């Protein structure tokens, strides 16, 4: 059950406190009032607390409030007539947990506005206390008075709005008559908001691999989330999880009708669309249209990933650093072009989605022609393909959380794409990853931020604002960052090393992005280094059929994070069901400690018949720097 504190003063009679008490007693608010705090023993509302045998604390000095609150392990702090200044350190300690009742209409963005029911602009009343605010409604000849309940943020009298109420102003109204009617609506609004917040939320994650497993793990850490659904999910997602995790492995991430049906049946509060095919299919668009909150980009915004030729032209238009590229729609035209410049080295890329395997490197004309001919194996994704200049440098990935207008960079990582040690062999979906790689300099961070800014602004100008996680795949060539690609979601395996570094509640972050408030959200990132190693079925990515169905041993012995991917549980035992079976994540103060933790855990894990393959050199660049 949730625990709340209600803060009152000698201003008012405590009607909001009484409304909260009544809501708790009736069971509408599924919480307990742990304490009522006042800055003075003369507050009238204290008699209501005593009558209901609720503990009372008197805190006359604002500097003493935080220690009192910290001892109570609170889920929410409700300001109900509190007039003392709330220090920044209190707001920082309780992000998106302090509720304030404001007598006015707080907009959803700093530059935004709220319209009254009749279409006239509502008054914000920023900085005005209750009686002043009511008088301002009257003096300004407003058609409506009203109040907002919002989360307290460091921005004065602003923050994510949870609810608003409107009260039509009558010609004969004065402060007392108007406020008396408004108070009734305020009381109900506070009760309704707390009733909504006190119910554990249900989240659906659209992904089935290691990335999805990392997201499920992160959502289980949220105090607000009680149940997680995963489409399709995998059988390792619920291991060591104290919350309910339900998978729908018979579905695809593009099974839109079935996903919508589940969301309605299970009353899903948020859907995290984390997989590229689902973005291309327009799942976010369909969910939003159905009135279901969805975290992720729309189909139009996601085109920056699922259509590489469109993305390259977009980059040129908005002066985003991009290598030389040429787009082709026929095999013959690409081959004819290559023959005209036989010494050029290219990357041949399918324009559409190809499960991370659609880029083929070619060192000479013969290899380039062969790569062009391989585009047909990617079906419709390879019908349009690109020849891209082969840049020589060091690759990295950067991730930003975007709300359509603003963004925050939340991490850098370095993936290891090739299947074998020493970066040899064919490309894969990712054999391992390191967070906080040493290649990321201060200048690289500045250039990456500039690229994100141009991209977000460009997409907004194109009428396709980007909300969600934006993945910048970059390469550093002689100190300059070039864009290899953009992805419209967390990377895999980058999510496995970056999500654990975010100390905020992921559910709250998603709501902030959906409501356009990422700029006002203080995201806290730890400074640990993490190394993820993919344990694969032998033969991956070419042919791992002989490994399918083989038993996987030792998972329970690992003393680190284990994220499942191509793995199933049959008759109580885990078996191989895909190419990348699971991920082992070690963490430490440096890359040496993180690698040691990961590889020590790997020594405990086996796949029946020695059908396991993994790289033994993940993080080798940082070791050698």
C-alpha positions as CSV (number, residue, x, y, z in Angstrom):
1,X,0.0,0.0,0.0
2,X,1.2,3.5,-0.8
3,X,2.3,5.9,1.9
4,X,1.6,9.6,1.7
5,X,2.3,12.7,3.8
6,X,-0.1,15.6,3.8
7,X,1.4,19.1,4.5
8,X,-0.9,21.8,5.8
9,X,-0.6,25.2,7.4
10,X,-2.8,27.6,9.3
11,X,-4.2,28.8,6.0
12,X,-7.6,27.3,5.4
13,X,-9.6,24.8,7.4
14,X,-8.1,21.6,6.1
15,X,-10.9,20.6,3.7
16,X,-8.4,19.0,1.2
17,X,-6.9,17.0,4.1
18,X,-10.4,15.8,5.0
19,X,-11.1,14.9,1.4
20,X,-7.9,12.8,1.4
21,X,-8.8,11.2,4.7
22,X,-12.3,10.3,3.4
23,X,-10.8,8.9,0.2
24,X,-8.5,6.6,2.2
25,X,-11.3,5.5,4.5
26,X,-13.6,4.6,1.6
27,X,-10.9,2.7,-0.1
28,X,-11.0,4.9,-3.2
29,X,-7.4,6.0,-2.4
30,X,-5.4,2.8,-1.8
31,X,-2.9,4.4,0.5
32,X,-2.3,5.2,4.2
33,X,-1.6,8.7,5.5
34,X,1.7,8.2,7.3
35,X,1.8,11.7,8.8
36,X,0.2,15.1,8.7
37,X,2.9,17.9,8.9
38,X,2.3,21.5,9.7
39,X,4.6,24.4,10.2
40,X,2.5,25.5,13.2
41,X,0.5,23.8,15.9
42,X,-2.3,26.4,15.3
43,X,-3.3,24.9,11.9
44,X,-7.0,24.2,12.0
45,X,-6.6,21.0,10.0
46,X,-4.6,19.3,12.8
47,X,-7.9,18.6,14.6
48,X,-8.9,16.5,11.6
49,X,-5.7,14.5,11.9
50,X,-6.2,14.0,15.7
51,X,-9.8,12.9,15.2
52,X,-8.7,10.2,12.7
53,X,-5.6,9.2,14.8
54,X,-3.1,10.2,12.2
55,X,0.4,11.0,13.4
56,X,1.3,14.7,13.5
57,X,4.7,16.4,13.1
58,X,5.3,20.1,13.6
59,X,8.1,21.4,11.4
60,X,8.4,25.2,11.7
61,X,11.7,25.5,9.8
62,X,11.9,24.7,6.1
63,X,15.4,23.3,6.6
64,X,14.0,20.6,8.9
65,X,11.4,19.2,6.4
66,X,13.6,16.9,4.4
67,X,15.0,14.8,7.3
68,X,11.4,14.3,8.5
69,X,10.2,13.2,5.1
70,X,13.2,10.9,4.4
71,X,12.5,8.8,7.5
72,X,9.0,7.8,6.3
73,X,9.7,6.0,3.0
74,X,6.9,8.0,1.3
75,X,5.4,7.4,-2.1
76,X,3.8,10.9,-2.3
77,X,3.9,14.2,-0.5
78,X,0.7,16.2,-0.8
79,X,0.7,19.9,-0.3
80,X,-2.7,21.0,0.9
81,X,-2.5,24.6,1.9
82,X,1.2,24.5,2.8
83,X,2.7,28.0,2.6
84,X,6.3,27.4,3.6
85,X,8.9,27.5,0.8
86,X,9.9,24.0,-0.4
87,X,13.7,23.9,-0.8
88,X,15.2,22.5,-4.0
89,X,16.8,19.7,-2.0
90,X,13.4,18.4,-1.0
91,X,12.1,18.5,-4.6
92,X,15.3,16.7,-5.9
93,X,14.9,14.0,-3.2
94,X,11.3,13.3,-4.2
95,X,11.1,13.7,-8.0
96,X,7.5,13.4,-9.3
97,X,6.3,12.6,-5.8
98,X,5.3,16.0,-4.4
99,X,1.8,17.1,-5.4
100,X,0.8,20.7,-5.2
101,X,-2.7,22.3,-5.6
102,X,-2.3,25.5,-7.5
103,X,-5.1,28.1,-7.8
104,X,-4.9,28.7,-11.5
105,X,-4.3,26.9,-14.9
106,X,-0.7,25.6,-15.2
107,X,0.0,24.9,-18.9
108,X,1.6,21.7,-20.1
109,X,4.6,23.6,-21.4
110,X,6.2,26.9,-20.4
111,X,5.1,28.6,-23.6
112,X,1.7,26.9,-23.6
113,X,-1.7,28.0,-22.5
114,X,-4.8,26.5,-21.1
115,X,-8.2,27.3,-22.7
116,X,-11.4,27.6,-20.6
117,X,-14.4,25.5,-21.7
118,X,-15.7,28.6,-23.7
119,X,-12.4,28.9,-25.6
120,X,-11.0,32.0,-23.7
121,X,-7.5,31.7,-22.3
122,X,-7.3,30.6,-18.7
123,X,-5.2,32.5,-16.1
124,X,-2.0,30.8,-14.9
125,X,-1.9,32.9,-11.7
126,X,1.8,32.1,-11.3
127,X,3.1,33.1,-7.9
128,X,-0.3,34.0,-6.4
129,X,-1.7,32.4,-3.3
130,X,-5.3,31.3,-2.9
131,X,-7.2,34.5,-2.1
132,X,-4.9,36.5,-4.4
133,X,-5.6,34.1,-7.2
134,X,-9.3,34.2,-6.7
135,X,-9.3,38.0,-6.7
136,X,-7.2,37.9,-9.9
137,X,-9.9,35.8,-11.6
138,X,-12.5,38.4,-10.7
139,X,-10.3,41.5,-11.4
140,X,-9.3,40.1,-14.8
141,X,-13.0,39.5,-15.8
142,X,-12.2,35.9,-16.4
143,X,-15.1,33.7,-17.5
144,X,-13.8,30.7,-15.5
145,X,-11.8,30.2,-12.3
146,X,-10.0,27.0,-11.6
147,X,-7.2,25.0,-10.1
148,X,-4.5,22.6,-11.2
149,X,-2.8,19.7,-9.4
150,X,0.8,19.3,-10.5
151,X,4.1,17.7,-9.6
152,X,6.4,20.1,-7.9
153,X,9.6,20.8,-9.9
154,X,12.5,23.2,-9.6
155,X,10.7,25.5,-12.0
156,X,8.6,27.8,-9.8
157,X,4.8,27.1,-10.0
158,X,5.3,24.7,-12.9
159,X,5.5,21.0,-13.4
160,X,3.7,18.1,-15.0
161,X,-0.1,18.7,-14.6
162,X,-2.1,15.8,-13.2
163,X,-5.6,17.4,-13.3
164,X,-7.5,20.6,-13.7
165,X,-11.0,21.8,-12.6
166,X,-13.0,24.7,-14.0
167,X,-15.7,26.8,-12.2
168,X,-17.8,29.3,-14.2
169,X,-17.7,32.8,-12.6
170,X,-21.1,34.4,-11.9
171,X,-21.7,38.2,-12.2
172,X,-22.5,38.4,-8.5
173,X,-19.4,36.4,-7.3
174,X,-17.0,37.6,-4.7
175,X,-13.9,35.8,-3.3
176,X,-15.9,33.8,-0.7
177,X,-18.8,32.7,-3.0
178,X,-16.5,31.8,-5.9
179,X,-13.9,30.0,-3.7
180,X,-16.6,28.1,-1.8
181,X,-17.8,26.4,-5.1
182,X,-14.3,25.9,-6.4
183,X,-13.2,24.3,-3.1
184,X,-15.7,21.5,-3.6
185,X,-14.2,20.7,-7.0
186,X,-10.7,21.0,-5.6
187,X,-11.4,18.5,-2.9
188,X,-12.8,15.9,-5.4
189,X,-9.9,16.5,-7.8
190,X,-7.3,15.8,-5.1
191,X,-9.1,12.6,-4.2
192,X,-9.4,11.5,-7.8
193,X,-5.7,12.2,-8.5
194,X,-4.5,10.2,-5.5
195,X,-7.0,7.4,-6.3
196,X,-5.4,7.2,-9.7
197,X,-1.8,7.4,-8.4
198,X,-2.3,4.9,-5.7
199,X,-3.3,2.1,-8.1
200,X,-0.3,0.1,-9.4
201,X,0.1,0.6,-13.2
202,X,0.3,-2.0,-15.9
203,X,3.0,-1.5,-18.5
204,X,3.4,-3.4,-21.8
205,X,6.9,-3.8,-23.4
206,X,7.0,-4.5,-27.2
207,X,10.1,-6.6,-27.6
208,X,11.3,-10.1,-27.1
209,X,15.1,-9.9,-26.8
210,X,17.7,-8.7,-24.4
211,X,16.6,-5.1,-24.9
212,X,13.1,-6.0,-23.9
213,X,14.4,-7.9,-20.9
214,X,16.4,-4.9,-19.7
215,X,13.3,-2.7,-20.1
216,X,11.1,-5.2,-18.2
217,X,13.7,-5.3,-15.4
218,X,13.8,-1.5,-15.3
219,X,10.0,-1.2,-15.0
220,X,9.9,-3.8,-12.2
221,X,12.0,-1.3,-10.2
222,X,9.2,1.4,-10.4
223,X,7.1,1.9,-7.3
224,X,4.2,2.9,-9.7
225,X,4.3,-0.3,-11.8
226,X,2.7,-3.5,-10.5
227,X,2.4,-5.7,-13.6
228,X,4.4,-5.9,-16.8
229,X,3.3,-7.5,-20.1
230,X,5.7,-8.3,-22.8
231,X,5.0,-9.0,-26.5
232,X,6.5,-11.4,-27.4
233,X,8.8,-11.5,-24.4
234,X,10.9,-14.5,-23.4
235,X,10.9,-17.0,-20.6
236,X,13.8,-15.5,-18.7
237,X,12.1,-12.1,-18.1
238,X,10.4,-13.1,-14.9
239,X,13.4,-14.7,-13.2
240,X,14.1,-13.1,-9.7
241,X,11.3,-10.6,-10.4
242,X,9.1,-9.7,-7.5
243,X,6.3,-8.4,-9.8
244,X,4.0,-10.1,-12.2
245,X,5.5,-10.5,-15.7
246,X,3.3,-12.0,-18.4
247,X,4.6,-12.8,-21.9
248,X,2.7,-13.3,-25.2
249,X,5.2,-15.3,-27.2
250,X,2.6,-16.4,-29.8
251,X,2.4,-12.8,-31.0
252,X,4.7,-10.7,-33.2
253,X,5.6,-7.1,-32.3
254,X,3.5,-6.1,-35.3
255,X,0.3,-8.0,-34.2
256,X,-1.4,-4.7,-33.8
257,X,-5.0,-5.9,-33.5
258,X,-4.1,-8.4,-30.8
259,X,-2.0,-5.9,-28.9
260,X,-4.8,-3.4,-28.9
261,X,-7.2,-6.1,-27.6
262,X,-4.8,-7.0,-24.8
263,X,-4.3,-3.4,-23.8
264,X,-8.0,-2.9,-23.4
265,X,-8.6,-6.1,-21.6
266,X,-5.7,-5.6,-19.2
267,X,-6.3,-1.8,-18.8
268,X,-2.7,-1.1,-19.8
269,X,-1.5,2.3,-18.7
270,X,1.6,2.6,-20.9
271,X,3.0,0.7,-23.9
272,X,6.8,1.0,-24.5
273,X,7.3,0.3,-28.2
274,X,10.9,-0.7,-28.2
275,X,11.2,-2.7,-31.4
276,X,11.9,-1.3,-34.9
277,X,9.3,-3.4,-36.9
278,X,6.6,-2.2,-34.5
279,X,7.6,1.4,-35.1
280,X,7.5,0.9,-38.9
281,X,4.1,-0.7,-38.6
282,X,2.8,2.4,-36.9
283,X,2.0,0.8,-33.5
284,X,2.4,4.0,-31.6
285,X,0.0,5.8,-34.0
286,X,-2.6,3.1,-33.5
287,X,-2.3,3.0,-29.7
288,X,-2.5,6.7,-29.4
289,X,-5.6,6.8,-31.6
290,X,-7.2,4.3,-29.3
291,X,-6.5,6.5,-26.3
292,X,-3.6,4.3,-24.9
293,X,-0.4,6.0,-23.8
294,X,2.5,4.9,-25.9
295,X,6.2,5.6,-25.5
296,X,8.1,5.7,-28.8
297,X,8.1,7.5,-32.1
298,X,5.3,7.6,-34.6
299,X,5.7,5.8,-38.0
300,X,6.5,9.1,-39.7
301,X,9.1,10.1,-37.1
302,X,10.5,6.5,-37.1
303,X,11.2,6.7,-40.8
304,X,14.6,8.0,-39.8
305,X,15.4,4.3,-39.1
306,X,13.2,2.2,-41.2
307,X,14.0,4.0,-44.5
308,X,17.8,4.6,-44.7
309,X,17.6,6.4,-48.1
310,X,15.0,8.8,-46.7
311,X,17.2,9.3,-43.6
312,X,20.3,10.1,-45.6
313,X,18.5,12.8,-47.7
314,X,17.0,14.2,-44.4
315,X,20.6,14.5,-43.0
316,X,21.8,16.3,-46.1
317,X,18.9,18.7,-45.9
318,X,19.5,19.6,-42.3
319,X,23.4,19.7,-42.6
320,X,23.9,16.6,-40.4
321,X,27.4,15.1,-41.0
322,X,26.8,12.1,-43.4
323,X,29.3,10.2,-45.5
324,X,29.0,10.1,-49.3
325,X,26.1,7.9,-50.4
326,X,24.3,6.8,-53.5
327,X,20.8,5.2,-53.6
328,X,19.8,2.5,-56.1
329,X,16.7,0.6,-56.9
330,X,18.1,-2.0,-59.3
331,X,21.0,-4.4,-59.1
332,X,22.4,-3.5,-62.5
333,X,22.6,0.2,-61.9
334,X,24.5,-0.3,-58.7
335,X,27.0,-2.6,-60.3
336,X,27.5,-0.3,-63.3
337,X,28.2,2.6,-60.8
338,X,30.7,0.6,-58.9
339,X,32.7,-0.4,-62.0
340,X,33.3,3.2,-62.8
341,X,35.3,3.7,-59.6
342,X,37.0,0.3,-59.0
343,X,39.3,1.4,-56.2
344,X,36.5,2.7,-53.9
345,X,35.6,0.9,-50.7
346,X,31.9,0.8,-49.8
347,X,29.4,-0.3,-47.3
348,X,26.3,-1.8,-49.1
349,X,23.2,-1.3,-47.0
350,X,19.6,-2.4,-47.4
351,X,17.4,0.7,-47.1
352,X,14.8,-1.1,-45.0
353,X,15.0,-3.0,-41.7
354,X,17.1,-6.1,-41.8
355,X,17.5,-7.2,-38.1
356,X,20.9,-5.4,-37.8
357,X,22.4,-7.5,-40.6
358,X,21.7,-5.3,-43.7
359,X,25.1,-3.6,-43.9
360,X,27.8,-5.5,-45.8
361,X,31.4,-4.1,-46.0
362,X,33.2,-4.4,-49.3
363,X,37.0,-3.7,-49.8
364,X,37.0,-4.0,-53.6
365,X,34.8,-4.0,-56.7
366,X,34.3,-7.8,-56.6
367,X,33.2,-7.7,-52.9
368,X,30.9,-4.7,-53.6
369,X,29.2,-6.5,-56.5
370,X,28.7,-9.6,-54.4
371,X,27.2,-7.5,-51.6
372,X,24.9,-5.8,-54.0
373,X,23.7,-9.2,-55.2
374,X,23.1,-10.2,-51.5
375,X,20.6,-7.4,-51.1
376,X,17.9,-9.6,-52.6
377,X,18.0,-11.9,-49.6
378,X,16.5,-9.0,-47.5
379,X,13.3,-9.0,-49.5
380,X,11.5,-5.8,-49.7
381,X,14.0,-4.2,-47.3
382,X,16.8,-4.7,-49.9
383,X,14.9,-3.6,-53.0
384,X,16.3,-0.1,-52.4
385,X,19.9,-0.1,-51.2
386,X,22.7,2.3,-50.6
387,X,26.3,2.5,-51.4
388,X,27.9,4.4,-48.5
389,X,31.5,5.6,-48.2
390,X,33.5,3.4,-46.0
391,X,34.8,5.7,-43.3
392,X,37.8,4.6,-41.2
393,X,37.4,5.5,-37.6
394,X,36.0,4.4,-34.2
395,X,32.3,3.7,-33.9
396,X,30.1,4.5,-30.9
397,X,26.5,5.0,-30.1
398,X,24.7,7.8,-28.2
399,X,21.2,7.8,-26.9
400,X,18.9,10.8,-26.2
401,X,15.4,10.9,-24.7
402,X,13.3,13.3,-26.8
403,X,9.9,14.8,-26.3
404,X,9.4,16.4,-29.8
405,X,11.0,19.7,-28.9
406,X,13.7,19.0,-26.3
407,X,16.1,16.2,-25.5
408,X,18.5,14.9,-22.9
409,X,21.5,12.6,-23.8
410,X,21.5,9.7,-21.3
411,X,24.5,7.7,-22.3
412,X,27.2,6.5,-24.7
413,X,28.2,2.9,-25.6
414,X,30.3,0.9,-27.9
415,X,28.8,-2.2,-29.6
416,X,30.9,-5.1,-30.9
417,X,29.1,-6.2,-34.1
418,X,31.4,-8.8,-35.6
419,X,30.9,-12.4,-34.5
420,X,34.5,-13.2,-33.6
421,X,37.3,-11.8,-31.5
422,X,39.3,-9.0,-33.0
423,X,36.3,-7.7,-34.9
424,X,36.4,-10.5,-37.4
425,X,33.7,-12.4,-39.2
426,X,30.2,-11.3,-40.4
427,X,28.1,-8.6,-38.8
428,X,25.6,-9.7,-36.1
429,X,22.9,-7.9,-34.1
430,X,25.6,-7.3,-31.5
431,X,28.0,-9.6,-29.6
432,X,28.6,-7.3,-26.6
433,X,28.7,-3.8,-25.5
434,X,30.6,-1.3,-23.1
435,X,29.0,1.7,-21.5
436,X,31.0,4.9,-20.9
437,X,33.7,4.0,-23.5
438,X,36.9,6.0,-23.3
439,X,36.7,7.1,-26.9
440,X,33.9,9.5,-25.9
441,X,35.7,12.9,-25.4
442,X,34.3,16.2,-24.4
443,X,34.4,17.3,-28.0
444,X,32.6,14.1,-29.1
445,X,29.8,14.9,-26.6
446,X,29.5,18.4,-27.9
447,X,29.3,17.3,-31.5
448,X,26.8,14.5,-30.6
449,X,24.5,17.0,-28.9
450,X,24.6,19.3,-31.9
451,X,23.6,16.3,-34.2
452,X,20.7,15.5,-31.8
453,X,19.6,19.1,-31.8
454,X,19.6,19.4,-35.6
455,X,17.8,16.1,-35.9
456,X,15.1,16.9,-33.4
457,X,14.5,20.3,-34.9
458,X,14.5,19.0,-38.4
459,X,12.0,16.3,-37.7
460,X,9.7,18.9,-36.0
461,X,10.0,21.1,-39.0
462,X,9.1,18.2,-41.2
463,X,5.8,17.8,-39.2
464,X,6.9,14.6,-37.6
465,X,8.0,15.5,-34.0
466,X,10.1,12.7,-32.5
467,X,9.1,11.4,-29.1
468,X,11.0,8.5,-27.5
469,X,14.6,7.2,-27.5
470,X,16.7,8.3,-30.5
471,X,19.8,6.3,-31.2
472,X,22.8,8.0,-32.9
473,X,25.2,5.5,-34.5
474,X,28.3,7.5,-35.0
475,X,31.9,7.2,-36.1
476,X,34.8,9.4,-35.1
477,X,37.1,10.2,-38.0
478,X,40.1,12.5,-37.2
479,X,38.1,14.1,-34.3
480,X,34.9,14.6,-36.3
481,X,31.7,12.7,-35.6
482,X,29.8,11.4,-38.7
483,X,26.4,9.7,-38.6
484,X,26.4,6.0,-39.7
485,X,22.8,5.6,-38.9
486,X,19.9,6.6,-36.7
487,X,17.7,4.1,-34.9
488,X,14.3,4.9,-33.5
489,X,14.6,3.0,-30.2
490,X,17.1,1.7,-27.6
491,X,19.9,-0.4,-29.1
492,X,20.4,-4.0,-28.4
493,X,22.8,-4.7,-26.6
494,X,23.3,-1.1,-25.6
495,X,20.0,-1.0,-23.6
496,X,21.5,-3.7,-21.4
497,X,24.3,-1.5,-20.2
498,X,22.6,1.9,-20.3
499,X,19.2,1.3,-18.7
500,X,20.8,0.1,-15.4
501,X,22.7,3.4,-15.2
502,X,19.5,5.5,-15.1
503,X,18.5,6.0,-11.5
504,X,15.1,7.6,-12.2
505,X,11.8,5.8,-12.4
506,X,11.5,4.8,-16.1
507,X,7.7,4.9,-16.0
508,X,7.9,8.6,-14.9
509,X,10.4,9.4,-17.6
510,X,8.1,8.0,-20.2
511,X,5.2,10.1,-19.0
512,X,7.4,13.2,-18.9
513,X,8.3,12.6,-22.6
514,X,4.7,11.9,-23.7
515,X,3.6,15.2,-22.0
516,X,6.5,17.2,-23.4
517,X,8.4,17.8,-20.1
518,X,11.7,16.1,-20.6
519,X,13.6,19.4,-20.3
520,X,12.2,19.8,-16.7
521,X,13.1,16.2,-15.7
522,X,16.3,15.8,-13.8
523,X,17.7,12.5,-15.1
524,X,20.3,11.0,-12.8
525,X,23.0,8.7,-14.4
526,X,25.5,6.7,-12.3
527,X,29.2,6.7,-13.3
528,X,29.7,2.9,-13.4
529,X,31.1,1.1,-16.4
530,X,29.1,-1.9,-17.6
531,X,30.1,-4.7,-20.0
532,X,27.5,-6.9,-21.6
533,X,28.5,-10.1,-23.3
534,X,26.1,-12.0,-25.6
535,X,26.1,-15.7,-25.2
536,X,25.1,-17.1,-28.6
537,X,24.2,-20.5,-30.1
538,X,27.2,-21.9,-32.0
539,X,26.9,-21.1,-35.7
540,X,25.2,-17.7,-35.1
541,X,24.6,-15.6,-37.3
542,X,24.8,-18.1,-40.2
543,X,23.4,-21.4,-39.1
544,X,22.8,-22.3,-35.5
545,X,20.1,-24.9,-36.1
546,X,22.1,-27.7,-34.3
547,X,22.1,-25.7,-31.1
548,X,18.3,-25.2,-31.0
549,X,16.7,-27.1,-28.2
550,X,19.9,-27.7,-26.3
551,X,19.8,-27.2,-22.6
552,X,21.2,-24.1,-20.9
553,X,22.9,-24.6,-17.5
554,X,24.1,-22.4,-14.7
555,X,22.0,-19.3,-15.1
556,X,21.0,-19.3,-11.4
557,X,24.7,-19.4,-10.4
558,X,25.6,-16.1,-12.0
559,X,26.0,-13.2,-9.5
560,X,25.3,-10.5,-12.1
561,X,22.4,-9.3,-14.3
562,X,21.3,-11.9,-16.8
563,X,19.0,-10.8,-19.6
564,X,17.3,-13.4,-21.7
565,X,16.8,-13.3,-25.5
566,X,16.7,-16.5,-27.6
567,X,15.8,-18.8,-24.7
568,X,12.7,-20.8,-23.6
569,X,11.7,-22.8,-20.6
570,X,10.5,-26.3,-21.3
571,X,9.6,-28.9,-18.6
572,X,11.4,-26.7,-16.0
573,X,14.6,-26.4,-18.0
574,X,16.0,-23.6,-20.1
575,X,16.7,-24.4,-23.8
576,X,18.2,-22.5,-26.8
577,X,15.5,-21.0,-29.1
578,X,17.4,-18.2,-30.9
579,X,20.8,-17.0,-32.1
580,X,21.6,-14.6,-29.2
581,X,20.6,-16.7,-26.2
582,X,21.2,-14.3,-23.3
583,X,23.3,-11.4,-22.1
584,X,25.6,-11.3,-19.1
585,X,26.2,-7.8,-17.7
586,X,29.0,-7.0,-15.3
587,X,29.5,-3.6,-13.7
588,X,32.4,-1.9,-11.9
589,X,34.2,1.4,-11.3
590,X,36.2,0.7,-14.5
591,X,36.2,-1.5,-17.5
592,X,38.6,-4.0,-16.0
593,X,36.3,-4.6,-13.0
594,X,33.2,-4.8,-15.2
595,X,34.8,-7.3,-17.6
596,X,36.0,-9.4,-14.7
597,X,32.5,-9.6,-13.3
598,X,30.9,-10.5,-16.6
599,X,33.4,-13.2,-17.6
600,X,33.5,-14.7,-14.2
601,X,29.7,-15.1,-14.4
602,X,30.0,-16.6,-17.9
603,X,32.3,-19.3,-16.5
604,X,29.3,-20.7,-14.6
605,X,27.0,-21.0,-17.7
606,X,27.1,-23.8,-20.3
607,X,25.0,-24.9,-23.3
608,X,24.6,-28.6,-23.7
609,X,27.1,-30.2,-26.1
610,X,29.4,-27.2,-26.1
611,X,27.0,-25.3,-28.4
612,X,27.8,-21.9,-26.9
613,X,29.8,-19.2,-28.6
614,X,30.8,-15.7,-27.3
615,X,33.5,-13.2,-27.8
616,X,36.2,-13.1,-25.2
617,X,37.4,-9.6,-26.0
618,X,34.4,-7.3,-25.3
619,X,35.8,-4.0,-24.2
620,X,39.3,-4.7,-25.7
621,X,39.7,-1.1,-27.0
622,X,39.3,0.4,-23.6
623,X,41.7,-2.1,-22.0
624,X,44.3,-1.1,-24.6
625,X,43.9,2.6,-24.4
